[in-house]
Amino acid sequence: MKYRIWNRIVRGSFVAAVLSLLGLIAAYDDGSTLIPRPAAAQTVAAPATRLAAAMATQRPAAGKPRIGGTLTFGIVKDIGTPIPFVAYTSTPQYVKDNVYESLIMFDQKGEIHPWLAESWTPNANSSEWTFKIRKGVKFHDGKELTADDVVWSAKHIMNPANGAAGQGQLSSNVRDVVALDKYTVKFTLPGPRGLLPQLLADTSILHIAPRESVASAQQEMKGGAPPPGTGPFKFKAWNPGQEFHIVRNDEYWGGAPYLDGVRFRVISETASRAAAIQAGDLDLTERLGPTFVQRIKSGRIKGLHYMPIGAAGIKQLVFNTQLAPMSDPRVRRAIALSLDKDAILKEATFGFGVPVLAWGVPGTDWETSSSFKWKRNIDQAKRLLKEAGYSGEPITLGATRGQDDPWVEAIVRQASEAGIKFSIQNLAGAELIQKTIAGELHVSVYGGGGVGEPLVANVQYIACAGGKPGISNVSKHCTPEVEKFVAQYMEEPDRAKRLAIWKKVVQKFFVDDVAYYVIGWANDRNYVWRDKVKNWGRGPGQEYTHAKGGLWRTWLEQ
């Protein structure tokens, strides 16, 4: 439950997450939210050389790609309906993303790339954005994509009567959409929205289908098939609860896929997916745990490869900074100094976890922006506790029952060496969130994640307005410095400067004040595939395709 709630928050625009779920982030005088403002006349474009370079990176580094073959992919749940717009989150979204596309697309690191739009330009204060639609893109029925299709799709999603997955996010950030000419679309916003491109890169919020292709609130297929998309694969067949079949789009604007098609087989039980991939009944599957992956890593299972999902999987301690003794930063620092995150990750994740200081995705400059590393120091922890007057009174530690058990065992054992006494509350996921938000726990073992810039994905967990924390600022920690840094970040159009501001946030919030102690990325849900599957890689989260590859650049070896 905790991860489902988290994913609903971080997957879309943080603007709508803050407005609709929190309602406590500072706003401009005109009522618009704190969103970065690109400089006037800033334009993002995809020159031919850039697009060619991107396409080149999709080719396998070694081995000649083979055209043909159908890949069998074991997925955890059915897509619900092949219709676009509705049932467009989690696994259904990742499946349909092979058929439908948005104007912009994320790569593996969460950076955005021009896609159905080849360029975009904001006005002086980013309250209007003009998108140039890529010419020559064809829907699967052969009709050309135009600005009218983009306008119709956006307005269909924004209409609450249609039940679209992206309705709340898109309507919170877009006031109107109009076609200026055949290949130009203008989005008019309620106020400055400097990160609109990142919002539109999320296909759960916006994807494009032909105008008038879906009736109002339509949930059933017309003529036995869903509307055509522009993606690398086309709809072939759907057996509800069993299988969804897509086939190659030979006319795909980005280059036809190597695969003839993909069969997505619904296998909800983890053990059954593991058995099927071992037996060769599946070529690729998702969400297998570290116990199975450890057998691959150790060589006990041959011929299989694995990759952890992205975007989710952080484990961290959230300190309630308004509840004594956690209101004393010396106690928070003492807990951090009593722990060895490498040892915790080794114990809890079989060594698959990756330690990080803050919320950055491993391997990105957001994660490596600070050189500080916590080092275990029991003597220093004891000194700080003595200075703070802590004498062993119980500190409540909330955790998700079952799921967090190995984490709790390691944390409690290590902290006890410094004289810290935790009183464990094993809770259901929803109850943990409720108690943490209500401020009833001293410390919580919390999940987390996010794609791309960590402060964009997680701003609600650090947000304050006038010194008062937002509802989802679960540490309850506010300082003028961090509030100022966040405001500067949201105003800054330059990525390099935002990175520098993020480094200041990390130093103040995570290091100096120790509002959170981030252990690392758990990497406890994995993709697994057979030897014959070549050149496959997930997107920045759990996506099956991305701007530089995924299923549309995957091929099968004979």
C-alpha positions in Angstrom: 0.0 0.0 0.0 2.8 2.4 0.9 4.5 2.0 -2.5 1.2 2.4 -4.4 0.5 5.7 -2.6 4.1 6.8 -3.2 4.0 5.9 -6.9 0.8 7.9 -7.4 2.5 10.9 -5.9 5.9 10.8 -7.6 4.9 9.5 -11.0 3.0 12.7 -12.1 3.7 16.4 -11.8 4.8 17.4 -8.4 2.7 20.5 -8.9 -0.5 18.6 -8.8 0.7 16.3 -6.1 1.4 19.3 -3.9 -1.8 21.1 -4.8 -4.2 18.2 -4.6 -2.6 16.2 -1.9 -0.9 18.7 0.3 -2.2 22.2 -0.4 0.5 23.8 1.8 3.2 24.8 -0.6 3.8 28.5 -1.1 2.4 30.2 -4.1 3.0 33.3 -6.2 0.7 36.3 -5.8 -1.1 35.3 -9.0 -2.0 31.9 -7.4 0.4 29.8 -9.5 2.6 27.3 -7.7 6.3 27.4 -7.3 7.6 26.0 -10.5 10.9 26.7 -12.3 10.7 29.5 -14.9 12.8 29.0 -17.9 14.4 32.2 -19.3 12.3 34.0 -21.9 12.5 32.6 -25.4 14.2 29.4 -24.2 13.7 26.7 -26.9 14.3 23.0 -26.7 14.7 21.3 -30.0 15.8 18.1 -31.6 18.2 18.9 -34.4 18.7 16.1 -36.9 22.2 15.4 -35.5 20.8 15.0 -32.0 18.1 12.6 -33.1 20.5 10.6 -35.2 22.9 10.3 -32.3 20.0 9.2 -30.0 19.0 6.5 -32.5 22.6 5.4 -32.8 22.8 4.7 -29.1 19.9 2.3 -29.4 21.9 -0.2 -31.5 23.5 -3.1 -29.8 27.2 -2.6 -28.9 28.0 -6.1 -30.1 26.4 -8.7 -32.3 24.2 -8.2 -35.4 20.6 -7.5 -34.6 18.2 -10.1 -35.8 14.9 -9.1 -37.3 12.0 -11.4 -36.3 10.7 -13.5 -33.5 8.0 -12.8 -30.9 9.1 -12.1 -27.3 7.0 -13.5 -24.5 6.9 -11.2 -21.5 5.5 -12.3 -18.1 3.7 -9.4 -16.4 2.1 -9.2 -12.9 -1.4 -7.9 -13.9 -3.8 -7.5 -16.8 -4.0 -4.1 -18.6 -7.7 -3.8 -17.8 -8.5 -2.4 -21.3 -6.5 -1.7 -24.4 -8.3 1.7 -24.7 -6.0 4.6 -24.2 -6.4 7.3 -21.5 -8.1 5.0 -18.9 -6.3 2.3 -16.9 -3.0 4.0 -17.7 -0.8 3.5 -14.6 1.7 0.9 -13.5 1.8 -2.3 -15.7 -1.1 -1.3 -18.0 0.8 2.0 -18.7 4.1 0.3 -19.5 2.4 -2.1 -21.8 0.4 0.5 -23.7 3.4 2.8 -24.0 4.5 0.5 -26.8 1.4 1.6 -28.7 0.8 5.2 -27.6 3.2 8.0 -27.2 3.4 11.6 -25.8 5.1 14.7 -27.0 8.2 14.2 -24.9 9.9 11.1 -23.6 12.2 10.1 -20.7 15.5 8.2 -21.2 16.9 5.7 -18.7 18.2 8.5 -16.5 15.0 10.5 -16.4 16.2 13.2 -18.8 13.7 14.4 -21.3 13.9 14.1 -25.1 11.8 15.5 -28.0 9.4 12.8 -29.3 6.1 13.5 -31.1 7.0 17.2 -30.5 10.3 18.2 -32.1 10.7 21.4 -30.1 8.9 23.6 -27.5 9.2 27.2 -26.4 7.8 29.0 -23.4 6.8 32.6 -23.3 8.5 35.1 -21.0 7.1 33.8 -17.7 6.4 30.2 -18.8 2.6 30.6 -18.6 2.3 29.6 -22.3 4.2 26.9 -24.1 4.3 26.4 -27.9 5.1 22.9 -29.2 6.1 22.1 -32.8 4.7 18.7 -33.8 7.0 16.3 -35.7 6.0 16.1 -39.3 5.4 12.8 -41.1 4.4 10.8 -38.0 1.7 8.3 -38.9 -0.9 6.6 -36.8 -1.2 2.9 -37.2 -4.1 3.4 -39.6 -1.9 5.5 -41.9 -3.3 8.9 -41.1 -0.8 11.7 -40.3 -0.5 13.0 -36.8 -1.4 16.7 -36.6 -1.9 19.4 -34.0 -5.6 18.7 -33.9 -5.0 15.2 -32.6 -2.8 16.6 -29.8 -5.5 19.2 -28.9 -8.3 16.6 -28.9 -6.3 14.1 -26.8 -5.4 16.7 -24.2 -8.9 18.0 -23.9 -10.3 14.5 -23.7 -8.0 13.7 -20.8 -8.8 17.0 -19.1 -12.6 16.3 -19.2 -13.4 14.7 -15.8 -16.4 12.9 -17.4 -14.0 10.7 -19.4 -12.3 9.1 -16.4 -8.8 9.5 -17.9 -5.8 8.6 -15.6 -4.1 11.9 -16.3 -7.1 14.1 -15.7 -6.2 15.5 -12.3 -2.5 16.2 -13.2 -3.2 17.7 -16.6 -6.2 19.9 -15.7 -4.3 21.2 -12.6 -1.5 22.5 -14.8 -3.2 23.3 -18.2 -6.0 25.8 -18.7 -6.4 25.5 -22.5 -4.9 23.9 -25.5 -5.3 25.2 -29.1 -3.9 24.4 -32.5 -2.1 27.4 -34.1 -1.6 25.6 -37.4 -1.3 22.0 -38.6 1.9 21.3 -36.7 1.8 23.8 -33.8 0.1 23.5 -30.5 -0.1 26.1 -27.7 -0.7 25.2 -24.1 -2.0 28.0 -21.9 -1.4 27.5 -18.2 -2.9 28.9 -15.0 0.5 30.5 -14.2 4.2 29.9 -14.6 5.0 26.2 -15.1 8.7 25.8 -15.9 8.6 22.0 -15.7 5.7 21.5 -18.1 7.9 19.4 -20.4 8.7 17.0 -17.6 5.0 16.7 -16.9 4.1 15.9 -20.5 6.8 13.3 -20.7 4.8 11.2 -18.3 2.5 9.1 -20.6 0.1 8.4 -17.7 -0.7 12.2 -17.9 -0.7 12.7 -21.7 -0.5 10.4 -24.7 -1.9 10.9 -28.2 -4.6 9.2 -30.1 -6.5 10.4 -33.3 -9.1 13.0 -32.7 -12.6 11.7 -32.0 -11.3 8.2 -31.8 -12.8 7.6 -28.3 -16.3 8.6 -27.4 -16.9 10.4 -24.1 -16.3 8.1 -21.2 -15.9 5.2 -23.5 -14.4 2.1 -21.8 -15.1 -0.5 -24.6 -13.3 -1.1 -27.8 -14.9 0.1 -31.1 -15.0 -2.5 -33.8 -13.0 -5.0 -31.7 -9.9 -2.8 -31.5 -8.6 0.2 -29.6 -7.8 3.5 -31.4 -4.5 3.4 -33.4 -1.4 4.9 -31.8 1.9 6.2 -33.2 4.1 3.8 -31.3 6.6 1.2 -32.5 4.0 -1.6 -32.0 0.4 -2.1 -33.0 -2.5 -3.8 -31.3 -3.1 -7.4 -32.4 -5.3 -9.1 -29.7 -6.3 -9.1 -26.1 -7.5 -12.0 -24.0 -8.6 -10.4 -20.8 -6.8 -11.6 -17.8 -4.6 -13.8 -20.0 -2.6 -12.1 -22.7 -2.1 -8.9 -24.7 -0.5 -9.2 -28.1 1.2 -6.4 -30.1 3.0 -6.6 -33.4 5.6 -4.6 -35.2 4.8 -1.2 -36.8 6.8 -1.3 -40.0 6.1 2.4 -40.6 7.3 3.6 -37.2 8.8 7.1 -37.5 11.7 6.2 -35.2 12.6 3.0 -37.1 10.7 -0.3 -37.2 11.4 -2.6 -34.2 13.4 -5.8 -34.6 10.8 -8.0 -33.0 7.8 -9.3 -34.9 5.8 -8.7 -31.8 5.5 -9.1 -28.0 3.0 -11.3 -26.1 2.4 -10.1 -22.6 1.3 -13.0 -20.5 -0.4 -12.3 -17.2 1.1 -14.4 -14.4 0.3 -12.8 -11.0 2.1 -15.2 -8.7 5.8 -14.4 -8.3 6.8 -18.0 -7.9 5.0 -18.9 -11.1 6.8 -16.2 -13.1 10.1 -17.4 -11.6 9.4 -21.0 -12.7 8.2 -19.9 -16.1 11.4 -17.9 -16.9 13.6 -20.8 -15.7 11.6 -23.3 -17.8 11.9 -21.1 -20.9 8.2 -20.4 -21.1 9.0 -16.7 -20.8 11.7 -14.7 -22.4 11.4 -11.7 -20.0 9.6 -11.1 -16.8 9.3 -8.5 -14.0 9.2 -8.0 -10.2 11.2 -11.0 -9.1 12.8 -10.6 -5.6 16.4 -10.7 -4.4 16.2 -14.4 -3.2 15.7 -15.6 -6.8 18.1 -13.1 -8.3 20.8 -14.2 -5.8 20.6 -17.6 -7.3 21.4 -16.0 -10.7 24.2 -13.9 -9.3 25.8 -16.9 -7.6 25.7 -19.0 -10.8 23.2 -21.6 -9.4 20.8 -20.6 -12.2 22.4 -20.3 -15.6 21.3 -18.5 -18.7 19.4 -15.7 -17.0 20.2 -12.0 -16.5 18.6 -9.4 -14.1 18.2 -5.7 -13.6 16.5 -3.9 -10.7 13.7 -1.6 -11.4 14.2 2.2 -11.1 12.1 5.0 -9.6 11.1 3.1 -6.5 12.9 1.2 -3.8 14.6 3.8 -1.5 14.7 2.8 2.2 15.2 5.6 4.7 14.6 6.6 8.3 12.3 9.6 8.7 12.9 11.5 11.9 10.0 13.3 13.5 11.9 16.5 14.3 9.0 17.9 16.3 8.7 15.1 18.8 11.3 14.8 21.6 13.9 13.4 21.7 14.0 13.5 17.9 13.6 17.2 18.1 17.2 17.4 19.2 19.5 17.2 16.2 22.2 15.5 18.3 20.0 12.5 18.9 19.2 12.3 15.1 22.9 12.5 14.3 23.7 9.9 17.0 21.3 7.5 15.3 22.9 8.1 11.9 26.4 7.6 13.4 25.3 4.4 15.1 24.4 2.8 11.7 26.4 1.1 9.0 24.3 1.4 5.8 26.5 -0.9 3.8 26.0 -3.7 6.4 22.2 -3.0 6.6 21.9 -3.2 2.8 23.9 -6.4 2.7 21.7 -8.0 5.3 18.4 -6.7 4.0 18.9 -7.0 0.3 21.4 -9.8 -0.1 24.0 -7.2 -1.2 21.9 -5.9 -4.1 21.1 -2.5 -2.5 23.1 0.6 -3.3 23.9 3.2 -0.5 23.1 6.8 -1.2 23.2 10.0 0.8 19.9 11.6 -0.3 17.3 10.9 -3.0 19.4 10.8 -6.1 19.2 7.9 -8.5 22.5 6.0 -8.4 24.8 6.8 -11.3 23.4 10.2 -11.9 25.0 13.6 -11.0 22.0 14.2 -8.7 23.3 11.3 -6.6 27.0 12.2 -6.8 26.5 15.9 -6.1 27.9 15.6 -2.6 31.1 13.8 -1.5 29.9 13.4 2.1 29.4 9.9 3.4 28.1 8.7 6.8 30.8 6.7 8.7 29.8 4.6 11.7 31.2 6.0 14.9 29.8 4.5 18.1 31.9 6.6 20.4 30.8 9.9 18.8 27.2 8.7 18.9 27.4 8.0 22.6 28.9 11.5 23.3 26.1 13.2 21.4 23.5 11.2 23.2 25.1 12.1 26.6 25.2 15.8 25.6 21.5 15.7 24.6 20.5 14.1 27.9 19.2 10.9 26.3 19.2 8.1 28.9 17.8 5.2 27.1 14.1 6.0 27.0 12.2 4.1 24.3 12.1 5.6 20.8 9.2 4.4 18.7 10.3 2.9 15.4 7.4 2.4 12.9 7.8 -0.1 10.0 5.7 -2.1 7.5 5.0 -5.5 9.0 6.8 -8.3 7.1 8.2 -6.1 4.4 10.6 -4.2 6.6 11.5 -6.9 9.1 15.1 -7.5 7.9 15.7 -3.7 7.8 14.4 -3.3 11.4 16.4 -6.2 12.7 19.7 -4.7 11.4 18.8 -1.1 12.5 17.8 -2.0 16.0 20.8 -4.3 16.6 23.3 -1.7 15.3 21.8 1.3 17.2 21.7 -0.7 20.5 25.5 -0.6 20.5 25.3 3.1 21.1 22.7 2.7 23.8 19.7 3.6 21.6 16.6 1.8 22.6 13.9 1.4 19.9 10.3 0.4 20.6 9.2 -1.3 17.4 5.7 -0.8 16.0 5.0 -3.2 13.1 2.2 -1.8 11.1 0.3 -2.3 7.9 1.6 0.0 5.1 -1.3 2.4 5.1 -1.3 2.6 8.9 2.5 3.4 8.9 1.9 6.3 6.5 -1.1 7.6 8.5 0.9 7.5 11.8 4.0 9.1 10.3 2.0 11.9 8.7 0.1 12.4 12.0 3.5 12.7 13.9 2.7 9.8 16.2 6.1 8.0 15.7 9.6 9.1 16.6 11.2 7.4 13.6 9.7 5.6 10.6 11.2 3.1 8.1 9.9 4.7 4.9 10.0 3.9 1.2 10.7 6.4 -1.6 11.9 6.9 -5.1 11.5 9.2 -8.1 12.7 9.7 -11.7 15.0 12.4 -12.8 15.7 15.4 -10.6 15.1 14.2 -7.0 13.8 17.6 -5.7 11.2 17.6 -8.5 10.0 14.1 -7.6 10.1 14.6 -3.9 9.4 18.3 -3.2 6.3 17.5 -1.2 8.5 15.6 1.3 10.6 18.7 2.1 8.1 21.4 1.4 7.4 24.2 3.9 5.5 27.5 3.6 6.3 30.3 6.0 8.0 27.9 8.3 5.1 25.4 8.4 5.6 21.9 6.9 3.3 20.6 4.2 1.2 17.5 5.1 3.6 15.1 3.4 6.7 16.7 4.9 6.8 13.8 7.2 10.0 14.9 9.0 8.1 18.1 10.0 11.4 19.9 9.5 11.4 23.5 8.2 14.2 26.0 8.2 14.5 29.4 6.4 17.6 28.2 4.6 15.9 25.1 3.1 12.7 26.9 2.3 14.8 29.6 0.5 16.8 26.9 -1.4 13.6 25.2 -2.6 12.1 28.5 -3.8 15.4 29.3 -5.7 15.4 25.8 -7.2 11.8 26.2 -8.4 12.6 29.5 -10.0 15.9 28.4 -11.7 15.7 27.6 -15.4 19.3 26.3 -15.6 19.9 22.7 -14.8 23.5 23.1 -13.7 22.4 25.8 -11.3 19.6 23.7 -10.0 22.1 20.9 -9.4 24.2 23.4 -7.3 21.2 24.3 -5.3 20.3 20.7 -4.7 23.8 20.2 -3.3 23.0 22.9 -0.7 19.7 21.2 0.2 21.5 17.9 0.7 24.1 19.5 3.0 21.6 21.3 5.1 18.6 19.0 5.2 20.3 15.5 5.1 23.7 16.2 6.6 23.6 19.2 9.0 20.1 18.8 10.3 19.7 15.0 9.7 15.9 15.3 8.9 16.2 12.0 7.0 18.8 9.2 7.1 18.6 7.6 3.6 20.0 4.1 3.7 19.9 3.4 0.0 18.1 1.9 -3.0 16.8 -1.6 -2.0 16.8 -3.0 -5.6 14.4 -5.6 -4.4 12.2 -5.9 -7.5 14.0 -7.1 -10.6 13.5 -7.8 -14.3 14.9 -11.1 -15.4 15.4 -12.3 -19.0 17.0 -15.2 -20.9 20.3 -15.2 -22.8 18.6 -14.9 -26.2 17.0 -11.5 -25.3 19.4 -8.9 -26.5 19.6 -5.1 -26.1 16.8 -4.8 -23.7 16.7 -2.3 -20.9 14.0 -0.6 -18.8 13.3 3.1 -18.6 14.0 5.3 -15.7 11.4 3.6 -13.6 9.7 0.4 -14.5 8.9 1.3 -18.1 9.3 -1.3 -20.9 10.4 1.4 -23.4 12.2 4.7 -23.3 13.8 7.4 -25.5 16.9 5.3 -26.2 15.5 1.8 -26.4 13.5 -0.7 -24.5 11.4 -3.3 -26.3 11.4 -1.4 -29.5 15.2 -1.9 -29.9 15.2 -5.4 -28.4 16.0 -8.4 -30.5 16.0 -12.2 -30.1 19.0 -14.3 -30.8 18.3 -17.7 -32.5 
